[in-house]
Amino acid sequence: MFIISRIWKKLSRTGLVKRRKKAGLKFFSDNISKQYQNLTPLIIYFSALLLKLVLYNFIPLSYDEVAYSVTALNIVQNSSWLNIYNSPDLFFFPPLFNWLSAFFVFIGFEQILAVRTVSMLLSSGIPVIIYLMMKENGFSNLRSIFASFLWTVLPGSIYYSVAGQVETAFLFFILLSAYFIQPEKRSAKNIIISALCFSAAVWIKETALGFSLVFAVIFLLDKEIRKLMIWGFSAFTFCLPLFIQSFIPNEYDLFFELNNDLINWGMISFVKPFENIAVLAGLFSSDKLLMTIFAFLVIAFILISSVIAYKKSSSSFIVRFSIISNLVFIPFFIIFPKKFEYYLLPVLFFSIMLFVISLKEKKEIFILIALVAVFGSYNGLKWRSFIRNYYDETLNFITLVANEKPGATIGTPTPHMAVYVSKKHNLDVKIVPLDFFSGYDPGNCRKEEDRCILRNDYFLSDDEFFAVLFCNKWPVEREKCNIEQMKKVVEKIEKKKKGQIFTLYEVKE
């Protein structure tokens, strides 16, 4: 023992032991770090999912998610897994989201919980893909985690990641598709997997077709024509049943939007899409001037971030994919007549990626983490007041009718929420759907708007859908509306109560 002690002291004086200690500690820390990093995707996924579960009851119920839930319920109750739209509970979108929701209804989930579960499970995968793509494109662990964090906590992302709508579900599959065509991953197997994921996005929402142009440009820039042909043929094959179904009468039409005007010259807006991005990020106000200022700040934010990110890492796949996606979708939504903010979620996503990549120093990232945490908490509360609370208002109106006139009929062009509320709260009313799209039965009111409304005891609608009943297009084009017939109907109904969203009318005649 004495000899060993003497040797140890000599080695200590030479510094050899210290170096070995340091080497051992480094080896240990590196292994721990690697293990931690291997667990990071799981930690990110379950953290995102936990946040959604915590905020579940905080998120107001939207009309669209009720409509999806009704379709899912109909699939299960009528065993109509293939012919899902052969029902008065029509919701005209591709079937995959409805099938997934129907599965959860089938195993016992309440219908709203079912659609929200699908949305939460899929959307929680988005920050994971962000992290993996950032890391695999050479960015630091800190920057990759921050990008995931930033997307997760923004008010628009939180809301549409919980709400039972298709927006974040289709975005998840698009990003997963992009993940598998990164240059270092482009094996024949991964290209087919990418095409399958892309097709899944199309089977959820038809606007995913727009990303086919983005993928094509990516392959062409890399001069990989053969791989593009494999990807394109595979994607076409997977989407073929949808294409075929679009030509079957009374079934879902994948090209539904193409049957309407893709361009309405009176509704082109350069500012509105950027206002919508500002809203999704948590910047919103009732002041029109302030929203315009926010819009131009967003424009500057996207332009500057894109230029810096491109200069910094022009060869990076995620930079190229983000810039090309924005160049495709921003002009499209400038001319597209429907101006819903959630259509811009993909643009918000790619803009966030470019912004995080454009940051220079670690200090900037840590400061932004703190600012985003405070900003996100504050604007999350504001966001709730911004989102239209269809559920509470519908409940108030239907309760009023049920108490005043039990068994009364209520005509409405937005029936799904009213039916759901009346059944859930056991209210003694009859909801009569007034479909505003021609060809859908029962309840089609085309050219019989006055009869459809006046045959009921009450009429419940927001101003836009009320107008749609007398028009040939949605969004509304005044020159194509039957204004005279609308005036005759208005004379025979009396405003009972007006809310933030809906107005309840009592039919006088």
C-alpha positions as CSV (number, residue, x, y, z in Angstrom):
1,M,0.0,0.0,0.0
2,F,2.9,2.3,0.8
3,I,4.5,1.7,-2.6
4,I,1.2,2.4,-4.4
5,S,0.8,5.6,-2.3
6,R,4.3,6.8,-3.3
7,I,3.6,6.1,-7.0
8,W,0.3,7.9,-6.9
9,K,1.9,11.0,-5.3
10,K,4.6,11.1,-8.1
11,L,2.0,10.8,-10.8
12,S,-0.1,13.5,-9.2
13,R,2.9,15.9,-9.2
14,T,3.4,15.3,-13.0
15,G,-0.2,16.0,-13.7
16,L,-0.9,12.7,-15.3
17,V,-3.6,11.7,-12.9
18,K,-5.3,15.0,-13.3
19,R,-5.4,14.6,-17.1
20,R,-6.8,11.1,-16.7
21,K,-9.4,12.4,-14.3
22,K,-10.4,15.1,-16.7
23,A,-10.4,12.6,-19.6
24,G,-12.6,10.3,-17.5
25,L,-15.0,13.1,-16.6
26,K,-15.2,14.2,-20.2
27,F,-15.9,10.7,-21.3
28,F,-18.6,10.4,-18.6
29,S,-20.2,13.7,-19.5
30,D,-20.1,13.0,-23.2
31,N,-21.9,9.7,-22.7
32,I,-24.5,11.4,-20.5
33,S,-24.9,14.1,-23.0
34,K,-25.4,11.6,-25.8
35,Q,-27.9,9.6,-23.8
36,Y,-29.8,12.9,-22.9
37,Q,-29.8,13.9,-26.5
38,N,-31.2,10.5,-27.5
39,L,-34.1,11.1,-25.1
40,T,-34.6,14.7,-26.2
41,P,-37.2,14.0,-28.9
42,L,-39.3,12.0,-26.4
43,I,-39.0,14.8,-23.8
44,I,-40.1,17.3,-26.4
45,Y,-43.0,15.2,-27.6
46,F,-44.4,14.5,-24.1
47,S,-43.8,18.1,-23.0
48,A,-45.8,19.4,-25.9
49,L,-48.5,16.9,-25.3
50,L,-48.7,17.7,-21.6
51,L,-49.0,21.4,-22.4
52,K,-52.0,20.7,-24.7
53,L,-53.6,18.5,-22.0
54,V,-53.2,21.2,-19.4
55,L,-54.8,23.8,-21.8
56,Y,-57.5,21.5,-23.1
57,N,-60.4,23.1,-21.2
58,F,-59.0,26.6,-21.8
59,I,-59.4,26.3,-25.6
60,P,-62.9,27.4,-26.8
61,L,-64.8,24.9,-28.9
62,S,-64.9,25.9,-32.6
63,Y,-67.6,25.2,-35.1
64,D,-65.4,23.3,-37.4
65,E,-64.3,20.8,-34.8
66,V,-67.9,20.0,-33.9
67,A,-68.6,19.4,-37.6
68,Y,-65.7,17.0,-37.8
69,S,-66.8,15.3,-34.6
70,V,-70.3,14.8,-36.1
71,T,-68.9,13.2,-39.2
72,A,-66.8,10.9,-37.1
73,L,-69.8,10.0,-35.0
74,N,-71.8,9.3,-38.1
75,I,-69.1,7.0,-39.4
76,V,-69.3,4.8,-36.3
77,Q,-73.1,4.9,-35.8
78,N,-73.9,4.1,-39.5
79,S,-70.8,1.9,-40.2
80,S,-70.1,4.1,-43.1
81,W,-66.3,4.0,-43.1
82,L,-66.1,4.2,-46.9
83,N,-69.2,6.1,-47.8
84,I,-68.7,8.6,-45.0
85,Y,-70.5,11.5,-46.7
86,N,-73.7,9.7,-47.4
87,S,-75.3,11.6,-44.6
88,P,-77.0,14.9,-43.7
89,D,-74.0,15.5,-41.4
90,L,-71.8,16.4,-44.2
91,F,-68.4,18.0,-43.7
92,F,-66.6,18.2,-47.0
93,F,-63.0,17.4,-46.5
94,P,-60.8,14.4,-47.3
95,P,-61.6,11.5,-45.0
96,L,-58.4,10.6,-43.1
97,F,-58.8,13.0,-40.2
98,N,-62.4,11.8,-39.9
99,W,-61.4,8.2,-40.0
100,L,-58.8,8.7,-37.2
101,S,-61.4,10.6,-35.2
102,A,-63.9,7.9,-35.8
103,F,-61.5,5.3,-34.5
104,F,-61.3,7.1,-31.1
105,V,-65.1,7.4,-31.1
106,F,-65.3,3.7,-31.8
107,I,-63.2,2.8,-28.8
108,G,-65.3,4.9,-26.5
109,F,-64.1,8.5,-26.7
110,E,-66.6,11.4,-26.5
111,Q,-66.9,12.9,-30.0
112,I,-65.1,16.2,-29.2
113,L,-62.5,14.4,-27.2
114,A,-61.9,12.1,-30.2
115,V,-61.2,14.9,-32.7
116,R,-59.1,16.8,-30.2
117,T,-57.1,13.7,-29.4
118,V,-56.1,13.2,-33.0
119,S,-55.1,16.8,-33.3
120,M,-53.0,16.7,-30.1
121,L,-51.3,13.4,-30.8
122,L,-50.2,14.5,-34.3
123,S,-49.4,18.1,-33.6
124,S,-47.1,17.1,-30.7
125,G,-44.9,15.5,-33.3
126,I,-44.2,18.8,-35.0
127,P,-41.7,20.2,-32.4
128,V,-40.0,16.8,-32.5
129,I,-39.5,17.1,-36.3
130,I,-38.3,20.7,-35.8
131,Y,-35.6,19.5,-33.4
132,L,-34.5,16.6,-35.5
133,M,-34.3,18.6,-38.7
134,M,-32.4,21.4,-37.1
135,K,-29.9,19.0,-35.5
136,E,-29.4,17.1,-38.8
137,N,-28.9,20.3,-40.6
138,G,-25.9,21.2,-38.4
139,F,-27.5,23.5,-35.9
140,S,-26.7,23.4,-32.2
141,N,-28.8,21.5,-29.6
142,L,-29.7,24.8,-27.9
143,R,-30.9,26.4,-31.2
144,S,-32.9,23.3,-32.2
145,I,-34.6,23.1,-28.8
146,F,-35.4,26.8,-28.9
147,A,-37.0,26.4,-32.4
148,S,-39.2,23.6,-31.0
149,F,-40.0,25.7,-27.9
150,L,-40.9,28.8,-29.9
151,W,-43.4,27.0,-32.2
152,T,-44.9,25.2,-29.2
153,V,-45.8,28.2,-27.1
154,L,-47.1,30.7,-29.7
155,P,-50.9,31.2,-29.2
156,G,-51.9,30.2,-32.7
157,S,-49.9,27.1,-32.6
158,I,-51.3,26.1,-29.2
159,Y,-54.9,26.7,-30.2
160,Y,-54.8,24.8,-33.5
161,S,-52.7,22.0,-31.9
162,V,-55.6,21.3,-29.5
163,A,-58.7,22.2,-31.5
164,G,-60.0,19.2,-33.4
165,Q,-59.3,20.7,-36.8
166,V,-57.1,19.5,-39.7
167,E,-54.6,22.3,-39.7
168,T,-51.7,21.0,-37.6
169,A,-52.5,17.4,-38.5
170,F,-51.8,18.0,-42.2
171,L,-48.8,20.2,-41.4
172,F,-47.3,17.3,-39.3
173,F,-47.4,14.9,-42.3
174,I,-46.0,17.6,-44.6
175,L,-43.0,18.1,-42.3
176,L,-42.6,14.4,-41.8
177,S,-42.5,14.1,-45.6
178,A,-39.9,16.8,-45.9
179,Y,-37.8,15.1,-43.2
180,F,-37.4,12.0,-45.3
181,I,-36.2,13.8,-48.4
182,Q,-33.3,15.6,-46.8
183,P,-30.3,15.1,-49.1
184,E,-28.5,12.6,-46.8
185,K,-31.7,10.5,-46.4
186,R,-32.8,10.2,-50.1
187,S,-32.8,6.4,-50.4
188,A,-35.5,4.9,-52.6
189,K,-37.2,3.6,-49.4
190,N,-37.2,7.1,-47.8
191,I,-38.5,8.8,-50.9
192,I,-41.5,6.4,-51.0
193,I,-42.0,7.0,-47.2
194,S,-41.9,10.8,-47.9
195,A,-44.5,10.4,-50.7
196,L,-46.7,8.3,-48.4
197,C,-46.5,11.0,-45.7
198,F,-47.3,13.7,-48.3
199,S,-50.3,11.7,-49.5
200,A,-51.5,11.4,-45.9
201,A,-51.4,15.2,-45.7
202,V,-53.5,15.4,-48.9
203,W,-55.9,12.8,-47.5
204,I,-56.4,15.2,-44.5
205,K,-56.6,18.6,-46.4
206,E,-56.5,19.3,-50.1
207,T,-54.3,22.4,-49.8
208,A,-51.4,20.1,-49.1
209,L,-51.4,19.6,-52.9
210,G,-49.7,23.0,-53.0
211,F,-46.6,21.5,-51.4
212,S,-46.1,19.2,-54.4
213,L,-44.6,22.3,-56.1
214,V,-42.2,22.9,-53.2
215,F,-41.0,19.3,-53.3
216,A,-40.6,19.4,-57.0
217,V,-38.4,22.6,-56.8
218,I,-36.3,21.0,-54.1
219,F,-35.5,17.9,-56.2
220,L,-34.9,20.1,-59.3
221,L,-32.5,22.4,-57.5
222,D,-30.5,19.3,-56.5
223,K,-30.8,18.0,-60.1
224,E,-32.3,14.7,-59.0
225,I,-34.9,14.2,-61.7
226,R,-35.1,10.4,-61.2
227,K,-35.8,10.8,-57.5
228,L,-38.4,13.4,-58.3
229,M,-40.1,11.0,-60.7
230,I,-40.1,8.2,-58.0
231,W,-41.5,10.6,-55.4
232,G,-44.2,12.0,-57.8
233,F,-45.3,8.6,-59.1
234,S,-45.6,7.2,-55.6
235,A,-47.5,10.3,-54.3
236,F,-49.9,10.1,-57.3
237,T,-50.5,6.4,-56.7
238,F,-51.3,6.9,-53.0
239,C,-53.6,9.8,-53.8
240,L,-55.3,8.1,-56.7
241,P,-58.4,6.8,-54.8
242,L,-59.1,10.5,-53.8
243,F,-58.7,11.6,-57.4
244,I,-61.1,8.9,-58.5
245,Q,-63.6,9.6,-55.8
246,S,-63.7,13.3,-56.8
247,F,-65.6,12.3,-60.0
248,I,-68.2,10.2,-58.2
249,P,-71.5,12.0,-57.8
250,N,-72.5,12.8,-54.2
251,E,-69.1,11.9,-52.8
252,Y,-66.3,14.1,-51.6
253,D,-64.7,16.3,-54.2
254,L,-61.0,16.8,-53.7
255,F,-61.2,19.7,-56.1
256,F,-64.0,21.4,-54.2
257,E,-62.1,24.6,-54.0
258,L,-61.3,24.6,-57.7
259,N,-65.0,24.6,-58.4
260,N,-65.1,28.0,-56.7
261,D,-63.2,31.1,-57.7
262,L,-59.6,30.7,-56.6
263,I,-59.2,34.4,-57.4
264,N,-61.7,37.0,-56.5
265,W,-60.2,40.3,-57.6
266,G,-62.3,42.2,-55.1
267,M,-60.9,40.3,-52.2
268,I,-57.2,40.4,-53.1
269,S,-55.2,41.7,-50.1
270,F,-51.5,42.2,-49.7
271,V,-51.9,43.1,-46.0
272,K,-54.4,40.6,-44.7
273,P,-52.2,37.4,-44.9
274,F,-49.5,39.1,-42.9
275,E,-52.2,40.4,-40.4
276,N,-53.2,36.7,-40.0
277,I,-49.6,35.7,-39.3
278,A,-49.4,38.4,-36.7
279,V,-52.6,37.1,-35.1
280,L,-51.3,33.5,-35.0
281,A,-48.1,34.8,-33.3
282,G,-50.2,36.6,-30.7
283,L,-50.1,40.1,-32.1
284,F,-53.7,41.3,-32.6
285,S,-55.9,44.3,-31.9
286,S,-59.3,45.7,-32.8
287,D,-57.5,48.8,-34.1
288,K,-57.2,48.5,-37.9
289,L,-54.2,50.9,-38.1
290,L,-52.3,48.9,-35.4
291,M,-53.1,45.6,-37.2
292,T,-51.7,47.1,-40.4
293,I,-48.5,48.1,-38.5
294,F,-48.3,44.6,-37.2
295,A,-48.6,43.3,-40.8
296,F,-45.7,45.4,-42.1
297,L,-43.6,44.3,-39.1
298,V,-44.3,40.7,-40.0
299,I,-43.3,41.4,-43.6
300,A,-40.0,42.9,-42.4
301,F,-39.5,40.1,-40.0
302,I,-39.9,37.4,-42.7
303,L,-37.8,39.3,-45.3
304,I,-34.9,40.0,-42.9
305,S,-34.9,36.5,-41.4
306,S,-35.0,34.9,-44.8
307,V,-32.0,37.0,-46.1
308,I,-29.9,36.4,-43.0
309,A,-30.7,32.7,-42.8
310,Y,-29.9,32.2,-46.5
311,K,-26.6,34.0,-46.2
312,K,-25.7,32.1,-43.1
313,S,-26.7,28.6,-44.4
314,S,-27.8,28.7,-48.0
315,S,-27.0,25.0,-48.5
316,S,-29.1,24.0,-45.5
317,F,-32.1,21.9,-46.5
318,I,-34.4,23.4,-43.9
319,V,-33.5,26.9,-45.0
320,R,-34.2,26.2,-48.7
321,F,-37.4,24.3,-47.9
322,S,-38.7,27.1,-45.7
323,I,-38.0,29.9,-48.2
324,I,-39.4,28.0,-51.1
325,S,-42.6,27.2,-49.1
326,N,-43.1,30.8,-48.2
327,L,-42.5,31.9,-51.8
328,V,-45.2,29.5,-52.9
329,F,-47.9,30.1,-50.3
330,I,-47.7,33.8,-49.4
331,P,-48.6,34.9,-53.0
332,F,-51.3,32.2,-53.1
333,F,-53.0,33.5,-49.9
334,I,-52.7,37.1,-51.1
335,I,-55.1,36.3,-54.0
336,F,-57.1,33.4,-52.3
337,P,-60.5,34.8,-51.3
338,K,-60.8,32.9,-48.0
339,K,-58.9,34.9,-45.4
340,F,-59.0,32.6,-42.3
341,E,-55.9,33.0,-40.1
342,Y,-55.3,29.3,-39.7
343,Y,-54.5,28.9,-43.4
344,L,-51.3,30.8,-42.7
345,L,-50.0,28.3,-40.0
346,P,-47.5,26.8,-42.5
347,V,-46.1,30.2,-43.3
348,L,-45.8,31.0,-39.6
349,F,-44.0,27.7,-39.1
350,F,-41.4,28.3,-41.8
351,S,-40.9,31.9,-40.8
352,I,-40.1,30.8,-37.3
353,M,-37.5,28.4,-38.6
354,L,-35.8,31.1,-40.6
355,F,-35.9,33.5,-37.7
356,V,-34.3,31.0,-35.3
357,I,-31.6,30.1,-37.8
358,S,-30.9,33.8,-38.4
359,L,-30.0,34.4,-34.7
360,K,-26.3,34.9,-34.1
361,E,-25.4,34.5,-30.4
362,K,-26.4,32.2,-27.6
363,K,-27.2,35.3,-25.5
364,E,-29.8,36.3,-28.0
365,I,-31.5,32.9,-27.8
366,F,-31.6,32.9,-24.0
367,I,-33.1,36.5,-23.9
368,L,-35.7,35.4,-26.5
369,I,-36.6,32.3,-24.5
370,A,-37.4,34.6,-21.6
371,L,-39.3,37.1,-23.7
372,V,-41.3,34.4,-25.5
373,A,-42.3,32.8,-22.2
374,V,-43.7,36.1,-20.8
375,F,-45.1,37.2,-24.1
376,G,-46.7,33.8,-24.8
377,S,-48.4,33.6,-21.4
378,Y,-49.8,37.1,-21.7
379,N,-51.0,36.7,-25.3
380,G,-52.4,33.3,-24.6
381,L,-54.9,35.0,-22.3
382,K,-55.6,37.6,-24.9
383,W,-55.9,35.0,-27.6
384,R,-58.8,33.4,-25.8
385,S,-60.8,36.6,-25.9
386,F,-59.9,36.9,-29.6
387,I,-61.2,33.4,-30.5
388,R,-64.9,33.4,-31.2
389,N,-66.7,31.3,-28.5
390,Y,-69.3,29.6,-30.6
391,Y,-70.2,27.1,-27.8
392,D,-71.1,29.5,-25.0
393,E,-73.1,31.8,-27.3
394,T,-75.0,29.0,-29.0
395,L,-75.8,27.5,-25.6
396,N,-77.2,30.9,-24.3
397,F,-79.4,31.4,-27.4
398,I,-80.8,27.8,-27.5
399,T,-81.4,27.9,-23.7
400,L,-83.4,31.2,-24.2
401,V,-85.6,29.5,-26.9
402,A,-86.0,26.3,-24.9
403,N,-87.2,28.2,-21.8
404,E,-89.4,30.6,-23.8
405,K,-91.0,28.1,-26.2
406,P,-90.2,24.4,-25.6
407,G,-90.2,22.3,-28.7
408,A,-89.6,25.3,-31.0
409,T,-87.8,24.8,-34.3
410,I,-84.6,26.8,-34.9
411,G,-83.4,27.1,-38.5
412,T,-79.6,27.7,-38.9
413,P,-77.1,27.5,-41.7
414,T,-74.5,26.4,-39.1
415,P,-76.3,23.5,-37.5
416,H,-73.6,21.3,-36.1
417,M,-72.8,23.3,-33.0
418,A,-76.5,23.9,-32.3
419,V,-77.3,20.2,-32.5
420,Y,-74.3,19.3,-30.3
421,V,-75.2,21.8,-27.6
422,S,-78.9,21.0,-27.6
423,K,-78.2,17.3,-27.2
424,K,-75.5,17.7,-24.6
425,H,-77.6,19.9,-22.4
426,N,-80.9,18.1,-23.1
427,L,-82.6,21.3,-24.4
428,D,-86.1,20.9,-25.8
429,V,-85.7,22.4,-29.3
430,K,-85.5,21.1,-32.8
431,I,-82.6,22.2,-35.0
432,V,-83.3,22.5,-38.7
433,P,-80.1,22.6,-40.9
434,L,-80.2,25.2,-43.7
435,D,-77.5,24.1,-46.1
436,F,-76.1,27.0,-48.1
437,F,-74.3,24.9,-50.7
438,S,-76.5,23.8,-53.6
439,G,-77.1,20.2,-54.1
440,Y,-76.9,19.0,-50.5
441,D,-80.0,17.5,-48.9
442,P,-81.9,17.6,-46.7
443,G,-82.4,21.3,-45.9
444,N,-81.1,22.7,-49.2
445,C,-82.4,26.2,-49.4
446,R,-81.2,27.2,-52.9
447,K,-83.8,29.4,-54.5
448,E,-86.2,28.7,-51.6
449,E,-84.5,30.8,-48.9
450,D,-87.7,32.4,-47.7
451,R,-89.5,29.1,-47.2
452,C,-86.5,27.6,-45.4
453,I,-86.2,30.4,-42.9
454,L,-89.9,31.2,-42.4
455,R,-91.0,27.6,-41.8
456,N,-89.2,27.8,-38.4
457,D,-90.1,29.5,-35.1
458,Y,-86.6,31.0,-34.9
459,F,-83.6,31.7,-37.1
460,L,-80.0,31.6,-35.7
461,S,-77.1,32.8,-37.8
462,D,-74.1,35.1,-38.1
463,D,-74.4,37.9,-40.6
464,E,-72.1,36.3,-43.2
465,F,-73.9,32.9,-43.4
466,F,-77.3,34.7,-43.3
467,A,-76.1,36.6,-46.5
468,V,-74.8,33.4,-48.0
469,L,-78.3,31.9,-48.0
470,F,-79.2,34.5,-50.6
471,C,-76.0,34.4,-52.6
472,N,-74.5,32.0,-55.1
473,K,-70.9,32.1,-53.8
474,W,-69.0,32.0,-50.5
475,P,-67.3,34.2,-49.7
476,V,-70.2,36.5,-50.5
477,E,-70.2,38.5,-53.7
478,R,-72.9,41.1,-53.4
479,E,-73.6,41.4,-57.1
480,K,-74.6,37.7,-57.1
481,C,-77.0,37.9,-54.2
482,N,-80.7,38.0,-54.3
483,I,-81.0,41.2,-52.3
484,E,-84.8,41.7,-52.9
485,Q,-85.6,38.2,-51.5
486,M,-83.4,38.9,-48.5
487,K,-85.3,42.2,-47.8
488,K,-88.6,40.3,-47.9
489,V,-87.4,37.8,-45.4
490,V,-85.9,40.4,-43.1
491,E,-89.3,42.1,-43.0
492,K,-90.9,38.9,-41.6
493,I,-88.3,38.2,-38.8
494,E,-87.7,40.1,-35.7
495,K,-84.3,40.5,-34.0
496,K,-84.6,38.7,-30.6
497,K,-81.0,38.9,-29.3
498,K,-77.7,39.8,-30.8
499,G,-74.4,38.4,-29.5
500,Q,-70.8,38.7,-30.5
501,I,-71.1,36.1,-33.2
502,F,-74.7,35.1,-33.8
503,T,-78.0,36.9,-33.9
504,L,-81.2,35.2,-32.9
505,Y,-84.3,36.1,-34.9
506,E,-88.0,35.2,-34.1
507,V,-90.1,34.5,-37.1
508,K,-93.2,36.8,-37.1
509,E,-95.0,35.1,-40.0
